[in-house]
Amino acid sequence: MRGRIGMPDRDDLGSAWKVPPSRYLAGRPAEHRLGKPSSTYVTMPDGCRLAVDVFLPDGDAGRRWPTILILTPYVRRFELAPGATGVEPSPNTSKYRDTFVPRGYALVVVDARGTGASFGTRDSFRSPRERDDYRVLADWIVAQPWSDGAIGATGISYLGAACDFLASTGHKAVRAIAPLFAVWDTWADNYYPGGLLIKRLALVYDELMLALDHDRRDLRAQFAYFANPALLGPLPVDEDRDGSLARKAVRGHLANFRMPDFITEFKFRDDALPYDPSFTSASFSPYNYLDEIPPDVAVYAVSGWMDGAGYANGALSRFLTLPNAERRLLLGPWDHGARVNASPWRGRMEPELPVLGEVLRFFDQHLAGRDTGLAHEAPIHYFTMHAEEWRAAPAWPPTEGKRVFFATSNNGLATVPPGPGTTDRIEVDFTWGSGSQTRYERIAGIDATDYYADWSEREGKLASFTSSPLQDALEIAGHPVVSLWLASSEPDAAVFVYLSEVEADGTSRYVTEGLLRAIHRAEAPAPRNYRTTWPWRTFARKDARSMPTGEPQLLRFALLPIAWRFAKGSRLRLSIAGADADHFVQAPHGRPPVLTVLSGGAQATMLELPV
């Protein structure tokens, strides 16, 4: 169910920006033609050849341009069927081409090792071998006659984390990166949030890799981004006139790693490959390379409140952890990649704030040497849902205030703690699921448009605690934190906690969620390369603890970050599940636990809201 009012996420309403991204973009019209791209192979030190496209403004190689580097495993350009017209050959990267090249930037797009028309194989997700390639590519760029010696990088998701890896090579030409909707920790932000594997993500991503890496056009049809039948295989580079090299490269990709096999090697965050004890999930996570990112690189992290399993956590950790003086943060009402404005009160499905317009301003400042006024803007901008307004902040979290609600024996949420001894019994239903229009679909390449439209019905099947109507509007920004005193009939449990706004007419709106596998309940101080303002845990094998049967234990963990205004007269609702069959593996297998929630005295279950 959509909201009753259509509110835009326009950036020119209010005073969050001195110069809103839309206005900046309008003042930077295209001054150049795209020009015909050129393509070639660039050879790595181990002999592996990578396919590279170069787009120059006006096709002019006689001038020197700052360069934006895009590193993708999702095919830099497709060959088109004969006679195809009006078909975009670069569905994954065309938005960067169309934004930056006409405004005076060279764009270099690379098929990552083992993908597209590039040779080699992929030995992991975000392989350290790819990271080694990035320095060589930067060397190649600055050696070209059209390069002015300055390199920036941007991109969504996999491409965004590649920006961090590029910066971590320490190459002096890399001046600015804008990782968009990108993890800081691949294990917890993407595949194992709360220590639980997202089962469908590994399976669907594997199908996407087979479709692209193996040139399986039958599989590609299920992914809307790549489904056009006019898209053939990866486009051969200019020197490969008969396509024989591209076909040979694709044959080599048959040996690429398989995601379901690979990601299940890392059941704990510190698990290593059995044949390589130095290779853990840290090896393919940006936080592992913190000390190798030069402090003078400018960084702009972008994410959305409905951005998958924890990409917003990744953007926040990146911002909180990096010592770089010039770093910025943008958090919108978006899903993964800002394909959809996920607010129930949106004016239209498509986001109105031009994310790449803001990135253009950032690159203009740090690569092109323009005075954009960026220094006068706040370093953080975020969108408050239900208020439907942009906010600016000097630091994160934007406020240190808290408001605490306590679970009560009559399934209430009260601002006064109840007396000791009250409980609520939950029989876990392993068939319950959160649906097919959630924050988790888009990260697997599945189209989603109407987020949590059936939430009232789904939430109605869960054990819930609900507050009295609010006397005044309540606005939060940051991580809600739940302290859940819980006893389990089994030695393990998957605990999902959902926060909703119940409007005066009874409509329930999904706000955010958090989850934790009970064996990972031990907290720890956040390490230097992974700063947080919310409870942190190692997820290490040595720190896992079974639940003592029937004995209450404290599970204290954060829900995913959100900025939200609860309306006057609305009620807050905290709901608890022991499964999400639509997305996550069971815990424990085939043994649905009975969970007992305590809600009084020294063992009070509570919700802390950042207000």
C-alpha positions in Angstrom: 0.0 0.0 0.0 1.4 3.3 -1.0 1.2 6.4 1.1 -1.8 8.7 0.7 0.4 11.7 -0.4 2.9 12.0 -3.2 6.0 13.7 -1.8 9.1 14.2 -4.0 12.7 13.6 -2.8 13.8 16.8 -4.6 17.0 18.3 -3.3 15.9 21.9 -4.0 13.1 21.9 -1.3 14.5 23.0 2.0 18.0 24.2 2.9 20.1 21.1 3.2 22.4 22.3 0.4 23.6 25.7 -0.5 23.8 24.4 -4.1 21.6 21.4 -4.6 22.9 18.6 -6.8 20.1 19.2 -9.4 21.0 22.9 -9.6 24.7 22.1 -10.0 24.0 19.6 -12.7 21.8 22.1 -14.5 24.6 24.6 -14.5 27.0 22.1 -16.0 25.5 21.3 -19.4 27.2 19.0 -21.9 29.9 20.8 -23.7 31.4 17.9 -25.7 30.2 15.1 -27.9 30.7 11.5 -26.8 32.9 10.6 -29.8 33.5 7.1 -31.0 35.1 4.9 -28.3 38.3 3.0 -28.9 39.2 -0.4 -27.3 42.3 -2.4 -26.7 43.9 -5.1 -24.6 46.2 -4.0 -21.7 48.5 -6.7 -20.6 49.1 -7.4 -16.9 52.5 -8.5 -15.5 51.4 -12.1 -15.5 50.4 -11.9 -19.2 46.7 -11.7 -18.6 45.1 -9.3 -21.1 42.2 -7.0 -20.0 39.7 -5.5 -22.4 39.6 -1.7 -22.0 37.3 0.9 -23.6 38.3 4.6 -23.8 35.8 7.4 -24.3 37.2 10.9 -24.9 35.3 14.1 -25.1 34.7 14.9 -28.8 37.0 11.9 -29.5 39.9 14.3 -29.0 43.1 12.6 -28.1 45.1 15.8 -28.8 44.0 17.3 -25.5 44.6 16.1 -21.9 41.7 15.1 -19.8 41.1 14.0 -16.2 40.1 10.4 -16.2 37.3 8.5 -14.5 38.1 4.7 -14.3 35.2 2.2 -14.1 36.2 -1.4 -13.2 33.3 -3.8 -13.9 32.7 -7.6 -13.9 29.3 -7.0 -15.7 30.5 -6.6 -19.3 31.9 -3.2 -20.4 30.1 -3.4 -23.8 28.0 -6.0 -25.6 28.1 -6.8 -29.2 24.7 -5.9 -30.8 22.6 -8.1 -33.0 22.8 -7.1 -36.7 20.3 -4.4 -37.4 19.6 -3.6 -33.8 18.7 0.1 -33.3 18.2 2.1 -30.1 19.8 -0.6 -27.9 22.2 0.4 -25.2 25.4 -1.8 -25.6 26.6 -0.8 -22.1 23.7 -1.3 -19.7 26.0 -1.4 -16.7 28.1 1.6 -17.4 26.4 3.9 -19.8 25.2 6.3 -17.1 28.8 7.1 -16.2 29.7 7.6 -19.9 26.7 10.0 -20.5 27.4 12.0 -17.3 31.1 12.5 -17.4 32.4 12.4 -21.0 30.3 15.3 -22.4 31.5 17.4 -19.4 35.2 17.0 -20.1 36.3 13.7 -18.6 38.0 10.8 -20.3 36.2 7.6 -19.3 38.0 4.3 -19.1 35.9 1.1 -18.7 37.6 -2.2 -18.0 36.3 -5.8 -18.0 37.7 -7.2 -14.8 40.0 -10.2 -15.0 38.0 -13.3 -15.9 34.9 -11.3 -17.2 33.6 -9.8 -20.5 36.3 -9.9 -23.2 39.1 -10.0 -20.7 41.2 -13.1 -20.3 42.0 -14.9 -17.0 39.7 -16.4 -14.4 38.0 -15.1 -11.3 39.4 -16.9 -8.3 37.2 -15.1 -5.8 34.6 -12.4 -5.3 36.5 -9.0 -5.4 39.7 -10.9 -5.9 43.0 -9.5 -4.5 44.4 -10.4 -8.0 42.0 -7.9 -9.5 43.3 -5.3 -7.0 46.8 -5.9 -8.3 45.6 -5.2 -11.8 44.3 -1.8 -10.8 47.7 -0.3 -10.2 48.9 -1.4 -13.7 45.8 0.1 -15.3 46.4 3.4 -13.5 50.0 3.3 -14.8 48.6 2.7 -18.3 46.2 5.6 -18.1 48.7 8.2 -17.0 51.0 7.1 -19.9 48.4 7.9 -22.5 48.8 11.2 -24.4 45.2 12.2 -23.6 45.6 11.8 -19.8 46.3 14.9 -17.6 47.6 12.7 -14.8 44.5 12.8 -12.5 42.3 9.7 -12.0 39.0 9.3 -10.2 36.8 6.2 -9.9 33.2 5.6 -9.1 30.5 2.9 -9.6 27.7 1.0 -7.9 28.1 -2.1 -5.7 31.0 -4.3 -7.0 32.3 -1.3 -9.0 32.1 0.8 -5.8 34.3 -1.5 -3.7 36.7 -1.5 -6.7 37.2 2.2 -6.0 38.4 1.5 -2.5 40.8 -1.2 -3.9 42.1 1.2 -6.5 42.8 3.9 -3.9 44.5 1.2 -1.7 47.1 0.6 -4.4 48.5 4.0 -3.3 48.9 5.2 -6.9 49.7 8.9 -6.9 47.4 9.7 -9.8 44.3 8.5 -7.9 42.9 11.8 -6.4 39.2 11.0 -5.7 36.9 8.0 -5.4 33.1 7.9 -5.1 32.1 4.3 -4.0 28.3 4.1 -4.6 26.2 1.6 -2.7 29.3 -0.3 -1.8 30.3 -2.5 1.1 33.1 -1.9 3.7 32.8 -5.5 4.9 31.7 -8.0 2.2 30.9 -10.7 4.9 28.6 -8.7 7.2 27.4 -5.9 4.8 26.4 -8.3 2.0 26.3 -12.1 2.5 26.2 -12.8 6.2 24.4 -10.0 8.0 24.0 -10.8 11.6 26.0 -14.0 11.0 23.3 -15.5 8.8 23.8 -16.5 5.1 21.4 -14.9 2.6 20.8 -18.1 0.8 19.1 -16.8 -2.4 21.7 -14.1 -2.9 24.5 -16.6 -3.5 22.3 -18.7 -5.8 21.0 -15.9 -7.9 24.3 -14.1 -8.1 25.8 -17.3 -9.3 23.2 -17.5 -12.1 24.1 -13.9 -13.1 27.8 -14.8 -13.2 27.1 -17.8 -15.4 24.9 -15.7 -17.6 27.6 -13.0 -18.1 31.0 -14.8 -17.6 30.0 -17.9 -19.7 27.9 -15.9 -22.2 24.8 -17.9 -21.3 22.1 -15.8 -23.0 19.4 -18.2 -21.9 20.2 -17.3 -18.3 20.6 -13.6 -19.0 16.9 -13.3 -19.9 15.9 -13.5 -16.2 17.9 -10.3 -15.3 16.1 -7.2 -16.4 19.3 -5.2 -16.8 20.7 -7.6 -19.4 17.6 -9.3 -20.9 17.4 -7.5 -24.2 17.9 -10.3 -26.9 19.8 -7.8 -29.1 22.7 -8.0 -26.6 25.0 -10.7 -27.8 28.3 -11.6 -26.3 31.1 -9.3 -24.9 32.2 -6.9 -27.6 35.7 -7.8 -29.0 38.3 -5.0 -28.8 39.3 -3.2 -31.9 42.3 -5.4 -32.7 40.2 -8.5 -32.4 38.5 -8.1 -35.8 37.0 -11.6 -36.1 36.1 -12.0 -32.4 38.3 -15.0 -31.9 40.1 -13.5 -28.9 36.9 -12.6 -27.1 35.6 -16.1 -27.7 38.8 -17.6 -26.3 38.6 -15.3 -23.3 35.0 -16.5 -22.6 36.1 -20.1 -22.8 38.7 -19.4 -20.1 35.9 -18.0 -17.8 34.4 -21.5 -17.6 36.9 -22.1 -14.8 35.7 -19.1 -12.7 34.8 -19.6 -9.1 31.2 -20.5 -8.2 29.5 -18.2 -5.6 27.6 -20.9 -3.6 30.7 -23.0 -3.3 32.9 -20.0 -2.5 30.9 -18.0 0.0 30.1 -21.0 2.2 33.8 -21.5 2.9 33.4 -18.5 5.2 30.8 -19.5 7.7 32.6 -17.3 10.3 34.1 -14.0 9.4 37.6 -15.2 10.2 37.4 -18.5 8.4 40.1 -19.1 5.8 40.2 -21.0 2.6 41.4 -24.6 3.5 44.1 -24.3 1.0 45.2 -20.8 1.8 45.2 -19.8 5.5 46.0 -16.2 4.7 42.7 -15.8 2.6 39.7 -14.8 4.8 36.7 -12.7 4.0 38.9 -9.7 4.9 40.8 -10.4 1.7 37.9 -9.3 -0.4 36.7 -6.5 1.9 37.8 -2.8 1.6 38.3 -2.4 5.4 41.3 -4.8 5.2 43.2 -2.2 3.1 42.6 0.9 5.2 46.2 1.7 5.9 47.1 1.5 2.2 44.5 4.2 1.2 46.5 7.5 1.1 44.9 10.1 3.4 44.9 12.8 0.7 42.4 10.9 -1.5 39.0 12.5 -1.4 36.2 10.0 -0.8 32.4 10.4 -1.3 30.3 7.4 -0.1 26.7 7.1 -1.2 24.0 4.6 0.0 20.3 4.3 0.7 18.1 3.3 3.6 16.8 0.3 1.7 20.2 -0.7 0.3 20.4 -4.4 0.8 21.5 -6.2 3.9 23.9 -3.6 5.2 25.4 -1.4 2.4 24.4 1.7 4.4 26.5 0.3 7.3 29.3 0.0 4.8 29.0 3.7 3.7 28.9 4.8 7.4 31.8 2.6 8.4 33.8 3.9 5.5 33.0 7.5 6.6 33.7 6.9 10.3 36.9 4.9 9.7 38.9 6.7 7.0 41.2 9.4 8.4 41.0 11.3 5.1 40.3 15.0 5.6 38.0 15.2 2.6 35.3 12.6 2.9 31.6 12.9 2.4 28.4 10.9 2.9 25.0 10.8 1.1 22.2 8.6 2.3 18.9 8.7 0.4 15.5 7.0 0.4 16.8 4.5 -2.1 17.3 0.9 -2.7 20.5 -0.6 -4.1 21.8 1.6 -6.8 19.1 4.2 -6.3 17.0 2.6 -9.0 13.9 3.2 -6.8 12.7 5.7 -4.2 11.5 3.2 -1.6 9.5 5.7 0.5 5.8 4.8 0.8 5.2 8.6 0.4 7.2 9.0 -2.8 5.9 11.3 -5.5 7.2 8.9 -8.2 9.1 5.6 -8.3 12.3 7.1 -9.9 14.6 9.1 -7.5 14.6 12.8 -8.2 18.0 13.7 -6.7 20.6 13.2 -9.4 23.2 11.1 -7.6 25.7 11.4 -10.4 25.2 15.2 -10.5 26.6 15.2 -6.9 29.4 12.9 -7.9 30.2 15.2 -10.9 30.5 18.2 -8.6 32.8 16.2 -6.3 35.1 15.2 -9.3 35.0 18.7 -10.7 36.3 19.9 -7.3 39.0 17.3 -6.8 40.0 16.2 -10.4 39.2 19.1 -12.7 40.3 21.9 -10.3 37.0 23.8 -10.6 35.8 25.9 -7.6 32.4 24.2 -7.1 31.7 25.6 -3.6 31.7 22.1 -2.3 33.9 23.1 0.7 31.0 25.2 1.9 28.6 22.3 2.0 28.0 20.0 5.1 30.0 16.7 4.8 26.8 14.7 5.3 23.4 14.8 3.7 20.6 12.3 4.5 16.9 12.0 3.7 14.3 11.6 6.5 11.5 9.3 5.4 7.9 10.3 6.2 9.1 13.8 6.8 10.2 13.5 3.1 12.9 16.1 3.6 16.7 16.3 3.2 18.9 17.1 6.1 22.5 18.2 6.5 24.8 17.2 9.3 28.4 17.9 10.4 29.0 14.4 11.9 27.5 11.0 12.3 25.3 10.3 14.1 23.6 13.7 13.7 22.4 13.6 17.3 23.4 12.0 20.5 19.9 11.9 21.9 18.1 8.6 22.8 14.6 7.6 23.7 14.0 4.2 25.2 11.0 2.0 24.9 10.5 -1.2 27.1 8.7 -4.3 26.2 5.8 -5.1 28.6 3.9 -8.3 29.5 0.7 -7.1 27.6 2.7 -6.8 24.3 3.2 -3.1 24.8 6.1 -0.7 24.4 6.3 1.7 27.3 8.7 4.5 28.2 8.7 3.3 31.9 10.4 -0.1 32.6 8.0 -2.8 33.8 8.4 -4.8 37.0 10.5 -8.1 36.9 9.4 -11.4 35.7 7.2 -10.7 32.7 7.7 -12.9 29.6 6.3 -13.5 26.1 6.6 -17.0 24.4 7.3 -17.2 20.7 7.0 -20.5 18.7 9.2 -19.9 15.7 7.5 -20.5 12.3 10.2 -21.6 9.8 7.8 -20.9 6.9 7.4 -17.1 7.6 9.0 -14.8 5.2 9.3 -11.1 4.6 8.2 -11.3 0.9 9.5 -10.7 -2.5 9.5 -6.9 -2.6 12.1 -6.2 0.1 15.5 -4.7 0.6 17.2 -8.0 -0.4 15.9 -8.5 -4.0 17.8 -5.7 -5.7 21.2 -6.8 -4.5 20.6 -10.1 -6.3 19.8 -8.3 -9.5 16.0 -9.0 -9.1 13.7 -6.1 -10.0 11.7 -4.7 -7.1 9.5 -1.6 -7.2 6.9 -1.5 -4.4 8.8 -2.1 -1.2 7.0 -3.8 1.7 3.5 -3.0 0.3 2.1 -6.1 2.1 3.8 -5.4 5.4 0.6 -5.0 7.5 -0.4 -8.6 6.6 3.0 -10.1 7.1 3.8 -8.4 10.3 0.4 -9.5 11.7 1.7 -13.1 11.9 4.6 -12.1 14.2 4.9 -11.6 18.0 4.8 -7.8 18.4 5.1 -5.1 21.1 3.2 -1.9 20.3 3.4 1.5 22.0 0.6 3.9 22.8 -0.1 6.7 20.2 2.6 9.3 20.1 1.7 12.6 21.7 4.1 14.4 19.4 6.0 13.5 16.2 9.2 11.6 16.8 12.2 11.8 14.4 15.1 9.4 14.5 18.4 9.3 12.6 20.9 6.5 13.1 20.9 3.0 14.3 18.0 1.8 16.6 19.5 -0.7 19.1 17.5 -3.5 20.6 18.5 -5.2 23.9 16.7 -8.5 23.8 16.7 -10.8 26.8 15.9 -14.2 25.3 15.8 -17.8 26.3 15.8 -20.5 23.7 14.7 -24.2 23.7 17.4 -24.9 21.2 21.2 -24.2 21.3 20.9 -21.7 18.4 18.4 -19.3 16.9 18.0 -16.8 14.2 16.5 -13.6 15.6 14.9 -11.0 13.4 13.6 -7.8 14.8 11.4 -5.4 12.8 10.6 -1.8 13.6 7.3 -0.4 12.2 5.2 2.7 12.3 1.5 1.9 12.8 -0.4 4.9 11.5 -3.6 6.2 13.1 -5.7 4.2 10.5 -4.0 1.0 11.4 -1.7 0.8 8.4 1.7 -0.6 9.4 4.8 0.8 7.6 8.1 -1.2 7.6 10.8 1.1 9.0 13.9 -1.1 9.4 15.1 -4.4 10.7 18.0 -6.1 12.4 19.0 -9.7 12.8 21.5 -11.8 14.8 22.3 -15.4 14.9 22.2 -16.2 18.6 25.6 -18.0 18.7 27.2 -14.6 17.8 25.7 -12.6 20.7 29.1 -11.8 22.3 30.0 -8.1 21.7 33.5 -6.7 21.2 35.1 -3.3 20.7 35.2 -2.2 17.1 38.7 -2.4 15.7 40.7 0.5 14.3 40.0 -0.3 10.6 36.3 -0.8 11.2 34.8 2.0 13.2 31.1 1.9 14.2 28.8 3.9 16.4 26.6 0.7 17.0 27.3 -2.6 18.7 30.1 -4.6 17.0 31.0 -8.2 17.1 33.8 -10.3 15.7 31.7 -13.1 14.2 34.8 -15.2 14.8 34.7 -18.9 15.3 36.4 -18.7 18.7 33.8 -16.3 20.0 30.7 -18.3 19.0 28.7 -19.6 21.9 25.8 -22.0 21.9 22.6 -20.8 23.8 22.3 -22.6 27.1 18.9 -24.2 26.8 16.2 -22.3 28.7 18.6 -19.8 30.2 18.0 -16.1 29.4 20.8 -14.4 27.4 21.3 -10.9 26.3 21.3 -10.3 22.5 22.1 -6.6 22.0 22.4 -5.5 18.4 21.6 -2.7 16.0 18.9 -2.5 13.5 19.9 -1.2 10.1 20.3 2.6 10.1 17.4 4.8 9.1 16.2 8.4 9.3 12.4 8.4 9.8 9.8 10.7 11.3 7.0 8.9 13.2 3.8 11.0 13.0 1.9 12.3 15.9 -0.8 9.8 16.8 1.2 6.9 15.2 2.3 4.0 17.3 5.8 2.2 17.3 5.8 -1.5 16.9 8.6 -4.0 17.5 8.1 -7.4 16.0 10.2 -10.6 16.4 10.6 -13.5 14.1 12.8 -16.6 14.2 13.1 -17.0 10.4 12.8 -15.3 7.1 12.3 -18.2 4.8 12.3 -16.0 1.7 15.9 -14.9 2.2 17.9 -16.6 5.0 19.1 -20.1 6.0 17.4 -21.8 9.0 19.1 -21.8 12.4 19.1 -24.4 13.8 18.3 -26.7 11.0 14.9 -28.4 11.2 14.5 -27.5 14.9 12.3 -24.5 15.2 13.0 -23.1 18.7 10.6 -21.8 21.3 11.9 -18.3 22.3 11.0 -16.7 25.6 11.3 -12.9 25.7 11.8 -11.4 29.1 10.6 -7.9 29.7 11.2 -6.7 33.2 13.6 -5.8 36.0 17.3 -6.4 35.3 16.4 -8.4 32.2 14.3 -5.8 30.5 14.0 -6.1 26.7 14.3 -2.6 25.3 14.5 -0.5 22.2 16.9 2.5 22.1 16.0 5.1 19.4 18.5 7.7 18.1 16.3 10.8 18.4 
